Amino acid sequence: MNSSWHSIFTRITSPNTPSPTSVAQATTFLYSKYSLNALQNCHNPFPPPSATSKQEFERRTAPINFTAADQPGGDGSGTIPSTLPPIAELKTTALDLSKALNIDEISALRIVVLEHHGRPAKALLAAEAGAGGDATDLGASAFGASFLESIFRPNNADDRKQKDDRVFFDRVEIYLCERRYVAKVAAALLRAALGRNSVWYDAGQNLSSQLVATGWVRYAIGIVDGIRSRWFEAGNDETGRPVWIRQRLEEPEVRDQVAYTWEKQVSQDGVPLYPPCFVADIRLCRRFWRSYTCSSCSSCYCTSHRRSLSTGHW
């Protein structure tokens, strides 16, 4: 639950040789059912909520799955420090975020947990930047003020409303970041599968074998649909935009800025989908090329083994 796709991508693409422990931890994450499903559907790694996802969410957040040491909110006596709010609060927050972003509950829960884990670093950066850095100041990201918060900053004078909006924008920013890095991890693993010298070769081969089983055509079509849906989200047709964006567009003083920034953000969001699409295209081209080669001499221009032409090699 603690690993982010951003951190996994950093490990995979690091020029330094990772430790066996780091490889084992990342591989465990990459081999999980949740991760494989996201990588195989990197165009839409966070599907809409469903009855199945809600059931899995309830199963994972059941109290029986937590010991006193890892219980969110601590053990209630002060012996074990609190790093996360109580599980009931986490569940409520995750369900609200799932509804707001139209993503499955498990992914929403991961985003909420990642946002909570990032609060100490944000507070420290805010303090260093002279932005008031106490633990409740959540408006600073790794590059100062939250990108989304700086663009969609509410005008409401209510401090509580502004704080809630800052937290929401931080979580949206994590959501957009994670959505991009799923595609980046998929592309990195597929590249690693092409060379046996990489420590990530086995993880790449595992993903590649999963895609062979489900079909490269389906994968390529899904990515193209993902790119198209990103453009739909960024387009002039407001029906494709999230509700929380449409709400900001109703504010005349920031409407043009919000529309432009959101269009640029979503357009950039589609860029990481091109590398895995390119890999899928190569696979399909190789399949098409081999389907018309001679099974005896592998030549596309064979004249001596015409009767041996094959249409099924892959």
N, C-alpha and C positions, 0 to 999 in steps of 0.2 A: 504493500500500500504506500510505502514511503518513497519509492523510486519514481522519478519523473522521466518522461521520454527525453527531455532535454539532457538530463544527467546521463542517461543511457547512451545517447548519441555522442556526448563528450567522451565517454569511455571508449566507445567503438572507434572513433576517429582520432583519438589522441596519438601523437607521434611517439609517445613513451610506451615501453612495453608494460602492459598491465600485470599486476600480481596475480598469482593463481586464485587468490581469494576474491579479488575484484572480478575476474573472469567468471568464477563460479557463481557469484551473486548476480551478475548481469545475465548469465545464461539461464539461471533459475527463473528470473523474471521473464526472459524472452521465450522460454519454453512453456510458460503458463498458458492455459486455455484463453484467458482474457487477452494476453498480449498477442498470441497468434491470430486471434480473431481480428484484433485491431490492425495488425500488419497485413493480413490478407485483404482487409477492407480499408486500406490507408486513405482512400478517398473519402471515407465516412467512418472514422474509427469510433465515434461516439453515437451510436444509433438512438432513435427516439425511445422513450420509456415504453415498457410493455408489461404485461402481466408476468411474464417470465423473469424479466429484469427486476421487477418489484419483489418477486418471491426470493430471488437470489440475494437481493439487498437485505431483506429481512433475515435471511439465514446467516449472512455474514456479520450482521450487526447484533445478533442475538447475544445476550449477556454471557451465555455459556462459552463463547469464544474468547473471552477476556479473563485474564488472571488479574490479581491485585497489582502486579507490577506493570502491566501494560493497559490497565483500565483507563480510558480517557477521563480526565478530571481528577486523576490521582486516586488514592485509596480512601479519601475522605477524612483521614486523621492527621494529615500533614506530614506523615512519615515518607510518603512517596510524592515527589513534586508533580504538579499538574502541568503537562505540556499541551494538552488538548482539553476542550470543554467536555462536560459529561456526554455520554453516548446519546442520550435522549436529545440533547441540543444539537449534536452533530447530525443526527438523523433528520431532525426537522429542517436544519439548514440545507442539508444535501437534497432533500425532497423539494424545497423551495427553489434551489438552483436548477435542479433537474427540470422543473416546470418552466422556469424562466428561459433556459437555454434549449429546451426540448431535447435533452440528452438522457441516456439511461442513468438510473440512480447510482450504480456503482461508480461510474465515471464522475458523476457529480460529487460523490463522497470523496473520491481521490483528490479532486480539485480543492475541495474545502480543507482537507487535511494538509495538502501542499501549501495552501495559503496560510494556514495557522503556523506551519513549520517555518515559513518565510518571514514571519512577523519580527522576530528578534533582529534579523539582518536588516530589515527595512528600517526598524527603529534606530539601529546603529548608524546606518547610512544617512538617515534624516538628521541625526545629531551631528554627524561630521559635516553635513552640508549646512548646518545652522538652521535647520527646518523645525527645530523644536524637539528633538528625538526622544520622546518618552514612548513607552510601550504601546500607547494607544494611537500614536501617529502612524497611520497605515498608508499615507499618501506617497511614500517614496519607494521606488523600485531600484534595481541595480544601476539605473542611469538617472537617478534623481526622482522627480515626480513621476507617478504612474502615467504612462502614455495616454491611456484611455481617460484617466481622471483629469489630466490636463486639458484634454479636448472637450470632454463631456461634463466638465465641472458644473455641478448644480448651482443655481442662483438662489436657492432657498436659504433663508437666514437661519433656519433651524439647524443647530449644531448636530443634533442626533441624526437628522435626515442626511446631512452632509457626510457624517461618519459612515452611515449605512451605505450610502452611495459609493464612498471610497472603497469600502470592503468589497462591494459588488463588482466595481470596476477592476479591482485587483484580481478577483476570481475570473472575470471574463478574460482578462489579459492572460492568465494562466491557461485558460481553456483554449484560446487562440494559439498560444505558444505550443501547448501539447499537441494540438491538431496538426500544426506544421511539422513538429518533430517526429510524429509517428511516420509520416511519409519519408522524412530524412533517414530515419533508422531503417526503414524498409529498403531504401536505395543503398544504404551502406552495407547492409547484410547481403543483398543480392550481388554487390560488387565483391564482397569477401568470399562469396561462394565460388567465384571464378578463379581464385588462387588458393592453393593448399598451404601457402606459407603464413596465412593470416591465422591468428589465434581465434578469430571469430568465424573460421571456415565452417565448423560443424553447425553453428547457429544459423549461418547463411544457407547451408545445405538443407537444414531442417525446414526453413521457410520456403526455399525453392521447391522442395519435395511436396510441401503442402499446396503450393500454387500449381504444380504439375497435376496434382490430384483433382483440384477444383477447376483447373483450366486457365491457361494464359489468356485466352480470348475473353473470358469473363472478367479477368483481372484488368485487362487493358480497357475494356468497355466501361468498367466501374470507375477507373481513373478519369476517363474522358467525361463521364457523367459528373464526377466530382468537380472537375475544372469548370464544366458548364454551370453547375449549381453555385459555384463561387461567384461567377459572373452574374448569375441571377440575383444573388444576395446583394451584389454591389450595384445593380442596374437601377434605372430610373423608375422601374415598376416597384412601388413601395411594398407590394404584397410579398416580395421576396426578402424583405428586410426583417430582422428580429423586432419583436415588440418594443424592447427597450430602446432600440434605435429610432423607431417610428415615434416614440414618445418625445425624444429630444428634437425630432424634426418639427414638432408642433410649436417649438419655441422660436419665434421669428428672429430673435437677435443672434442665435447660433445655428440656424437651419442650414445655411450654405456651408459653414465650416464643418458641421457634423456630416453632411452629405458627402463632401469632398474627402474628408479624412476616412470615413467608413469605406468609400469606394476604393481608395488607395490601399487601405488595410486589407480588405478582402481580395483585391487583385494580387497583392503580394502573397497572400495566403495560398494562392493557387500555384505559385512558382515551384515549391518543393514537390509537387505532384508530377512534374515533367520528367525528372530522372527515372523513377520507377516505371513510368509509361514508356520511356525510351528503352529500358531493359526488356519490358514485355514485348515491344515491337521487334527487338532483335530476336527474341525467342521465337516469335511467330514467323519472322522472315526466314530464320533457319529451318523452321519446320516446313514452310512452303517450299524452300529451295531443295531440301532433302527429299521432299515428296516426289520430285521430278528428276531425281538422279538415278543412275543405273545401279542396281543392287550388286552387280558383279564388279564393276570397276569405279563406281562413285563418280562417273563423269556425266555432266549434263548434256554432253554432245556425243554420247556413245552411239556408234553405228553398228558395232559387232555384236552387241548384246541387247538388241532392241526388245527381244522377248523377255528380258529380265527387268524391264523398267518397273519400279516399285512406287507405290503411292502411300505407303504407310510408315516410312522411316521417321523416327524422332529420337 
